Amino acid sequence: MTLQWFEFAFKIKGSVAPIVLPRVLIFTGFAVAVSIFHHYEPQIPLKVLGDLTNNVVFNLVLGLLLVFRTNTAYDRYWEGRKAWGTLVVNIRNLSRLMQIAIASPESEAQQQKERSIKHLNAFAIATKRHLRNEVFENDLDEILSTEDITKLRSAKHIPLELTLWLSDYLQKQVQSDHIDTNYFFAMNSSINALVEGLTSCERILRTPLPLAYCVYLKRLILIYCIGLPFHLVMELDWLAAIAVGLVSFILLAVEQLGSEIENPFGHDANDLPIDVLCESITTNVEQTLTYQAK
């Protein structure tokens, strides 16, 4: 267990260290330059220039802003996971109810039902692609018919279009007395939940943190890391560069953590495992389609 802890601590994949390293080297190099200047001009009181980094109010504001940054980013990450949890649960429930509760006495009706259940799988994949602003067709070739894919090409909002198809199908089934009214209301509620989950994901994606806040935090970190060498060089001399490197790494890494997880729908190691969730949904839908009532 101890060895695993150290392996995880030095893990590169998913770490922000490679991202912040260039910035850390810049601040470390600046600290080296300050140390060199102090070595040749020791009579100049450089510590005065770095007194701000020892100011209680400055440190308190910087600490609070960093905590708020990471907490806000994690809230967005967790909200995204809950939204996808809503999608998974309702796709499972809706596919199950459609398979069991909708009567399909004719082969054509059975094919139409299977086609509509597959639309649930397509909805999950289309939502993933929609959030990543990617093309969806390659993923849906094995799920949807050529006719469906052609129709979706002209849709402005593909996931929403699929929910319209599902609602239209259920409406026709209840009008044809192929489905009980209570089941219809339950299925319609699941479709509403799918739209709600999709909308929650879009809200996270399209509502970034205020620019003024992000800029202000970066400026505070910049001021702190520039002023720190002047404060430490009088006491640590050449070791000030190492101390500045460590402190700047801590500050920059915490700030970068927020940037990594604030938009959790991408391909990075720190993003939500949406691909895995979609594969799970595909497996669940396929299992539902193979079920035969006993």
N, C-alpha and C positions, 0 to 999 in steps of 0.2 A: 504493500500500500504506500509506503514511504517513497519507494523508487518510482511508482506511478505518479506520485505528486510532483517529483522533480522533473520527470519526463513531460508532464503537462505544463509545468512552469516554463520550460524551455522550448515548448512547441512553437514552430514558426507559422504553420498554417492557421489562419484565423487571427494571428497576432497583429497588433497595430505597429509593432516595432519597425518593420521594414518601411512603413509609410512615414513615420515621424523621424526616422533616422537622419535623413538629409537636414531637417530643421535642427535636430539636436547637434549635428556636426557644425552647423553654422554658428550656433550659440557657443559651442565649445571652442571653436576657432576664435571667436570674438573674445572669449575669456583668456585664451592664450595670448592674444594681442595685448590685452589689458595687463597681463602678468609681465610681458616683455617690457611694456612701457613703465610699469612700476619698478622693474628691476633696474632700469637705467635712470629713472627719475623718482627715487624713493621719497624725496622730500615733499612731493605734491600729495596732499591729503585726498586720495581718490575715494575714501570711504564716504565722504560727504555726498558724492554722487549716487551712492547706493543705499543711502539711509531709508529711501522710500520702501525698499523691499523688507525692511524691518518694522514698518509701520503697521500697527495693529488693525486699523481701519482698512487699509489697503489689502492686507492679507485676508481679513474677514470677508470683504466684498468679493475678492477673487475666489475664495473657497466656496462661498454661497453660490456664486454664478456657476462654478464647475459642478457642484452638486445638483443644481437645478437643471443644468444641461444634460447630465447623464440620466437623471430621473425622468425628464421629459422624453428623452429618446427611448428609454426603456418602456415608458407608458405607451408610446407609439408602437413599439415592437410587440408588446403584449396585446394591445388592442388588435393588431393585425393577426396575431395567432388566434385570438378569440373569434375574430370574424371568419377565419378559415375553419375553425372548429364548428361554427354555425353552418357553414356550407357543407361540411362533411356529414354532420348529423342529419341535416334536412335532405340531402341527396340520398342517403341511406334509407331514411324513412319514406321518402316519396317514391323511390324505386320499389321498395317493398310493398307499399300500399297499391301502387299501380299494377304490380304483377299479381297480387292476390285479389284485389277488390274489383278490378275492371273486367267485366265479362267480355270474352272474345270468342263467340261461337263459330265464327267463320275464320278461315285461314288468312284472309285479307285483313280482318280485324286484329288477328294475332300479330301479323307482321307490322301493322300500324302501331300496336302497343309496344312491341319491341323497339321499333324505330323511335318512339317517344321516350322510352326509358334510356335509350342510348343518347338522347339529347341531354340528359342529366350529366352523363360522362363528358359530353362535348362542352357543356356549360362550365364545368370545372377547368378544363384545359383552356377554353377560350378566355376565362377570367384570368388565368395565369398569364397568358399571352397579352391580354389587354393591359394588365398591370405593368408588364415589362415592355409594352409598346412594341411587340414582336408580331411577325406573321404567324397565323395559326394553321394554315392549310395542311402542312406536312404532318402535324399531329393528328388531324381529324380525318385523314384519308381512309383509315381502317375503321372508323367509327360511323361516319356519316356517308350518305349516298352522294353521288356526283351532283344530283339535283339540289340537295340541301346545301352543299358547298357553294354551288353557283349562286344560290339565293343569298347566302351569307356574305358573299363578296360585295354585294351592293348595300349591305347593312352598315349604318354608321356606328352602331354600338352592338357588337356581336353577342356578348352575354345577355344583354337585355332582349335582343331579338329572339334568342333561344327560349327565354322565359315567356315571351309572347306566344311562341309555338306551343309550349307546354300548356299554357292557360287555354289556348284555343282548342287543343286536343281534349282537355278535360271538359270544357264547356260542351263540346259535341257529344262526348260520352254521356254526360248527364242528361242531355236533351234526347238521346237515343235510349235512355233507361238502361244503359250498360253499367251504371255505377250508382250506388246508393248516395242520397243527398248528404248524409253525414260524412261519408268518406270523401265526397267532393269538397266539403268545407275543410276537412283536415288536410287534403292535398293542396288546396288553394292557399291555406295558411303556410304550408311548407314552401310554396313558390314565393309567397310574400317574404318569408324569412331568407330565401336565397337572394332576393333583390336587396334586402336590408344588409346582408353580409357583404354583397358586392359594393353597395354604397359606402359602407364603413371602410372598406379597403381603399376606395377612391378618395374618401375624405382624408385618410392618412397620407396617401400619395400626393395629393394636390394641395395640402396645407403645410407648407414648410414652416420651420421656426422663423420668427421675425428677423429680417436682415439686420436691423439695428442691434438686436441682442447678440447675434453671432459676431458681428463686426466689433462690438464693444468688448466681448470676451477675448477675442483674438488680440485686441490692442492691449488689454490688461496683461495677458500672458507675455506679449512682446516687451512691454515696459518692464515687467518683472525680470525676465530673462536677460535683458540688456543691463539692468541696474544691478543684478546680483553679483557679477564679477567685481564691480567696484567695492561692494560691501565685503566680499570674502578675501580679496587679494591682500589686504593688510594683515589678515590673520593666517591665511593658508599659503600665501605666496604662490608657488607653481602648482600646488594641489588645488587651487581655486578652479582651474579648468575642469578637473575631474568632478568636483562638487557641482559645478554649473551644469555639466553634462547630465549628471544623475537627476538633478532637480528639474531641468528642462524636459528630460525624458518623461518624468512623472506627470508634469503638468500637460505636456503635449499629448501624451498617451491617453490621459483621462478625457481631454477635449476631443480627441480623435475617436474614442469609443462612442461618444454620442453621434458623431457623423456616420459611423459604421452601421449603427442599428436604427437610425431614425427613419430610413426607408427600407423596410424589411422584405421587399418583394423581389429583390434582384438575384444574382447568381453567386454572390460572395459567400464565403464560409460562415460569416456571421448573420446571414439572412435566414429567413424562415425556410424550412425544407419543403417548399411548395411542390417541387417535382415528386418528392416521396409521397406527399399527400395526394397528388393527382394519380400516381400509380396505385395507391391504395383504393382510391375511388373507382378506378378502372376495374380492379380485381373484384370489388364489392358489387359493382353493376353487372359484371359478367356472371358472378355467382347467382345474383338475383334472376338473371335471364334464363339460367339453366334449371331453376327450380320448377318443379311440377307439383301441383296440388295433389294430395293423396286422398 
